[in-house]
Amino acid sequence: MELPKPIKDFVQRFSQLPGLGPRQTTRLVFWLLHQKEETQREFYHTFANLFFQTQTCPNCFFISEKNNSEDKLCEICRDRQRDHSTICVVEKETDLISIENTNKYRGVYHILGGLISEIDTAERQKLTIPHLLARIKKSANSPHKIKEVILALNPTSEGNLTIYYLEKAIRELNLDIKITKLGRGLPHGGEVEFADAETLVNALEGRK
Amino acid sequence: MELPKPIKDFVQRFSQLPGLGPRQTTRLVFWLLHQKEETQREFYHTFANLFFQTQTCPNCFFISEKNNSEDKLCEICRDRQRDHSTICVVEKETDLISIENTNKYRGVYHILGGLISEIDTAERQKLTIPHLLARIKKSANSPHKIKEVILALNPTSEGNLTIYYLEKAIRELNLDIKITKLGRGLPHGGEVEFADAETLVNALEGRK
């Protein structure tokens, strides 16, 4: 059957979201439409605010609440208590959140917006690699010189390729910057018996 | 870490949706925020239209696109080609859609909005059972007298309880209405070996 247009449009559009399909989206539609008017209004406003009340930090590319400051910096970049000489480079916002939630990192971040892929070369154009390099260069003559760059990328082939590329590009700046990567080995709670060979090799090499 | 307020609000609100959790919702947020402005605007409008461009049919309780008609009837109830003497009673909108998609049913519908549960008696107040009974009664003196009511409810204990209750209530109207239920047995593609006893009993009893 032809669904009513507003519902059809919604299902079509929202089933593009990662992890949602047309069936689940259809169920969401009717769930939403069965809520009280007040709840519906809250959903609507929350959705609108996501677009109208956020901004991207021009320094680290994290997303923050819109504020009246001119520099549009996010809270982390504005925080003077943090160590601005250490940058942790991550693929995406959710990686930043996971690292922040450890409460163990006090430096700042840089969000790449993706990883370098051997297949999809167009994707590389969208990454914020040039901004990262410019940021490091610019800091060289400031009191907050960047001393360490942590490449906190996924231990996958795309992650490794990006690490390789970034390491080379940063070294070429000739600014005497320490480049570090995340330790590799067995995950907490993991079992030696079931670990794959690559993980075990990493764990052996990283023994201490 | 504290997420920016518009994001925190979104995650909190949208992870209430059935089948969505905070992790997936967080991923959706950043996916949405990475789309082009035009795409974001389309998402926003589709979302707004879901609330502002829909209405509930006062006859069958299906949801339809807002139109300028005074009676606010949905397309199915307005369709003169359909058989208005047969009502198919379903639990929810998605059940109606599944039945419509068979292209085998030409009658009209009635959406109950749920099933009678032995535990949750408050839920029963929200069902459109009184509207169904009033609709049947009202039709008795009209040219479109309702002759058959199909109780197309899930073959579960709640479905059976609701069928039992509705059957009794409709019989008490004394209007000589045929009450039918969906056939029960093996699903298409099912295997006798793995069918549960209840299904096999139903299949044996419904043999023809």
Interface residues (C-beta under 8 A of the other chain):
Chain A: M1 L3 P4 K5 P6 I7 D9 F10 R13 F14 L17 P18 G19 L20 Q24 T26 R27 L28 V29 F30 W31 L32 L33 H34 Q40 R41 E42 F43 Y44 T46 F47 A48 N49 L50 F51 Q53 T54 T56 I63 S64 E65 K66 C74 E75 K92 E93 T94 I97 E100 N101 G113
Chain B: M1 L3 P4 K5 P6 I7 D9 F10 R13 F14 L17 P18 G19 L20 Q24 T26 R27 L28 V29 F30 W31 L32 L33 H34 Q40 R41 E42 F43 Y44 T46 F47 A48 N49 L50 F51 Q53 T54 T56 I63 S64 E65 K66 C74 E75 K92 E93 T94 I97 E100 N101 G113
